[in-house]
Amino acid sequence: MMLYQAAPEAATRLLNFVHASPTPFHATFNAAQRLETAGFKKLKEMDAWDKEIRPGGKYYFTRNQSTILAFTLPQSWKQGAGLSIVATHIDSPNLRIRPISKRERSGYLQVAVETYGGGLWHTWFDRDLSVAGRVITASKSGEFSSKLVKIDRPILRIPNLAIHRNRGSADNFQFNQETEFVPILGLISSQLNAKPDSTEKKDIKASSIENNHHSVLLSLLADELSVAPDEIHDFELHLYDTNPATLGGVNNEFIFSPRMDNQFSSFCAVDALVQSVSSSQNSPEGNVNVIALFNHEEVGSVSTTGAESNLVPSLLNRLSPTPETLAQSISRSFLLSCDMGHAIHPNYTAKHEDNHKPYINSGMILKTNAKQRYTTDAIGSFIVKKLIESKGGKVQEYEVRNDMACGSTVGPHLSTIGMRTVDVGAPMLSMHSIRETAGSGDVQSCIDLFTALFEDFADLDKKLIVE
């Protein structure tokens, strides 16, 4: 007799997306592939759009391979139309290889890394780690390109210190992130088996990185990309856990996975937009439907690909280029900032305010903070509740305790544009761990909310009078 339930279909698709997306570069690429399959046309920011976009069209563009915006225009679209936006982020706390990473100590090859974001770094010990990211390569013809790479086997590990060597502090584990948090790549003896370097003395060009990293690491990347090691001119490589995302719990009610914060919301945004263009309920009138998957939220959103960049303002200006139509568009727009939220933890129930305890698989969370770390107000809260209600979903409220600090999202950054903004999210445990826990049933709830925004917001907004 089977004790567990079949996996929710939407959750299974999320697992596939996360497993294929160990970095923001891969998440952007995979989102673009999904959009292309659904008939979206790629635009380039450097091109003129006035001859490209048409009412009824569906489009997307990327910036620096690490953020993506996509939008659909209603059949009756004209300048000044509002935008219904879902904004998420696709970066997560992780470890990133330093520009000069070569280290050797006590017979081991080591790789120097830098921490990115506010990770639960102790969870990275004793994990099967590998590298993924992008590599700048040269072709025989002298052209250069940025290629994605993902090594699909464990090559790195950060070993714990055995309890026999750490008896005094094993129950209160602390470590130095610079000196005691350095992954091992192999044994120095393995370097002897690598392809020998040329004995000829040669000048090292400024664009060469061969002295900065272990030759075995460069050879591994070169083999993966089918290029010569000296054709690699630079890279951005992130460490990731090679163990795939999976369903868990006695009834498959959980998702055990890396990067739930915030690839969970990002996947749901792409899925909802794609479904909206094939839905028979997709109205020929209404707002422009938009998804924006940003980079660098975990370090403050301040970058060319972060929420504080000009990505959304630029889209607004290109769709409504005059001051008059731009002001109309902003006033008619609505933005859902969706980032994961903190579910009640059974072992730490006192960490939540008594009346604000979200549960996994019990509905989307409305996030409120009087200090504006979240952007939700009564008007936005009402709109979101009506949208969720239209799909038969449930709502949970979340406010942080007065004696605890509140996190933030892309919402406050984007609200400065002037459009109405609300912060929402799905509940999870172990946020910022290398392996997080989310709800398999919450995937569809998140998709449903975004779908309702795309289908129903414009009609609902017409019935709402706010002077």
ABEGO torsion letter per residue (X at the ends): XBABBBBBAAAAAAAAAAAABABAAAAAAAAAAAAAAAGBBBBBAABBAAAABBBGBBBBBBBGGABBBBBBBBAABBBGBBBBBBBBBABBBBBBBBABABBBBGGBBBBBBBBBEBBBAAAABGBBBBBBEBBBBBBAAGBBBBBBBBBABBABBBBBBBAAAAAAAAABBBBBAAAAABBBAEBAAAAAABBBBBABBBBBBAABAAAABBAAAAAAAAAAAGBBAAABABBBBBBBBABBBBBBEAAGABBBBBGAOAAAAAAAAAAAAAAAAABAABBABEBBBBBBBBBGAAAGGBBAABAABAAAAAAAAAABABAAAAAAAAAABBBBBBBBBBBBBAABAAABBAABBBBBGAEBBBBBBAAGABABBAAAAAAAAAAAAAAGBBBBBBBBBAABBBBBBAAAAAAAAGBBBBBBBBBBBGBGBABBBBBAAAAAAAAAAAAAAAAAAAAAAAABBBX
